[in-house]
Amino acid sequence: MIKTVEQYLESLNDGREVWCLGEKVKDVRTHPSTSTIIKMAAMDYVLPNHPDYRNPTTFQDVFPYKSQISLHNI
């Protein structure tokens, strides 16, 4: 199953240590230097979970799991 946007964002709150420009980032989801790219990456989880776009952006792999096409690689 493909994560939802909310699941993706919550998965980033896992205690990882991130530094940006010499500053320790407390939360990559809200920090001014990282929040924009996090929001852009979260878009990969919007279309596959939207009923109008699910079929064009997902496919059934040979395994019984849904896979997704990353919009960053198109």
TORKOL-4160 file (C-alpha; in steps of 0.2 Angstrom, whole numbers, padded with zeros to 4 digits, m for minus):
74
<pt num="1" X="0000" Y="0000" Z="0000"/>
<pt num="2" X="0006" Y="0017" Z="m0004"/>
<pt num="3" X="0008" Y="0029" Z="0010"/>
<pt num="4" X="m0003" Y="0044" Z="0012"/>
<pt num="5" X="0004" Y="0062" Z="0013"/>
<pt num="6" X="0000" Y="0062" Z="0032"/>
<pt num="7" X="0010" Y="0045" Z="0034"/>
<pt num="8" X="0024" Y="0051" Z="0024"/>
<pt num="9" X="0026" Y="0067" Z="0034"/>
<pt num="10" X="0024" Y="0058" Z="0051"/>
<pt num="11" X="0038" Y="0046" Z="0045"/>
<pt num="12" X="0050" Y="0060" Z="0045"/>
<pt num="13" X="0047" Y="0063" Z="0063"/>
<pt num="14" X="0058" Y="0048" Z="0068"/>
<pt num="15" X="0072" Y="0056" Z="0078"/>
<pt num="16" X="0084" Y="0058" Z="0063"/>
<pt num="17" X="0097" Y="0071" Z="0065"/>
<pt num="18" X="0098" Y="0084" Z="0051"/>
<pt num="19" X="0110" Y="0098" Z="0050"/>
<pt num="20" X="0108" Y="0112" Z="0037"/>
<pt num="21" X="0120" Y="0126" Z="0035"/>
<pt num="22" X="0128" Y="0122" Z="0052"/>
<pt num="23" X="0112" Y="0123" Z="0061"/>
<pt num="24" X="0104" Y="0107" Z="0069"/>
<pt num="25" X="0086" Y="0106" Z="0061"/>
<pt num="26" X="0073" Y="0101" Z="0074"/>
<pt num="27" X="0059" Y="0097" Z="0062"/>
<pt num="28" X="0063" Y="0095" Z="0043"/>
<pt num="29" X="0044" Y="0097" Z="0040"/>
<pt num="30" X="0044" Y="0115" Z="0047"/>
<pt num="31" X="0061" Y="0122" Z="0046"/>
<pt num="32" X="0062" Y="0136" Z="0033"/>
<pt num="33" X="0077" Y="0128" Z="0024"/>
<pt num="34" X="0069" Y="0111" Z="0022"/>
<pt num="35" X="0050" Y="0113" Z="0022"/>
<pt num="36" X="0048" Y="0117" Z="0004"/>
<pt num="37" X="0057" Y="0102" Z="m0002"/>
<pt num="38" X="0048" Y="0091" Z="0010"/>
<pt num="39" X="0031" Y="0098" Z="0003"/>
<pt num="40" X="0037" Y="0094" Z="m0015"/>
<pt num="41" X="0042" Y="0077" Z="m0010"/>
<pt num="42" X="0025" Y="0074" Z="m0002"/>
<pt num="43" X="0017" Y="0077" Z="m0018"/>
<pt num="44" X="0023" Y="0060" Z="m0024"/>
<pt num="45" X="0009" Y="0053" Z="m0012"/>
<pt num="46" X="m0005" Y="0064" Z="m0017"/>
<pt num="47" X="m0009" Y="0058" Z="m0035"/>
<pt num="48" X="m0008" Y="0039" Z="m0031"/>
<pt num="49" X="m0020" Y="0041" Z="m0017"/>
<pt num="50" X="m0032" Y="0053" Z="m0026"/>
<pt num="51" X="m0047" Y="0042" Z="m0034"/>
<pt num="52" X="m0046" Y="0052" Z="m0050"/>
<pt num="53" X="m0028" Y="0049" Z="m0053"/>
<pt num="54" X="m0024" Y="0033" Z="m0045"/>
<pt num="55" X="m0024" Y="0022" Z="m0060"/>
<pt num="56" X="m0013" Y="0032" Z="m0071"/>
<pt num="57" X="0000" Y="0034" Z="m0057"/>
<pt num="58" X="0000" Y="0017" Z="m0050"/>
<pt num="59" X="0003" Y="0000" Z="m0057"/>
<pt num="60" X="0002" Y="m0018" Z="m0050"/>
<pt num="61" X="0019" Y="m0026" Z="m0049"/>
<pt num="62" X="0023" Y="m0044" Z="m0051"/>
<pt num="63" X="0022" Y="m0044" Z="m0032"/>
<pt num="64" X="0005" Y="m0041" Z="m0023"/>
<pt num="65" X="0010" Y="m0024" Z="m0018"/>
<pt num="66" X="0005" Y="m0007" Z="m0026"/>
<pt num="67" X="0020" Y="0002" Z="m0034"/>
<pt num="68" X="0020" Y="0020" Z="m0039"/>
<pt num="69" X="0028" Y="0031" Z="m0052"/>
<pt num="70" X="0038" Y="0045" Z="m0045"/>
<pt num="71" X="0034" Y="0061" Z="m0053"/>
<pt num="72" X="0052" Y="0067" Z="m0049"/>
<pt num="73" X="0059" Y="0054" Z="m0062"/>
<pt num="74" X="0047" Y="0058" Z="m0076"/>
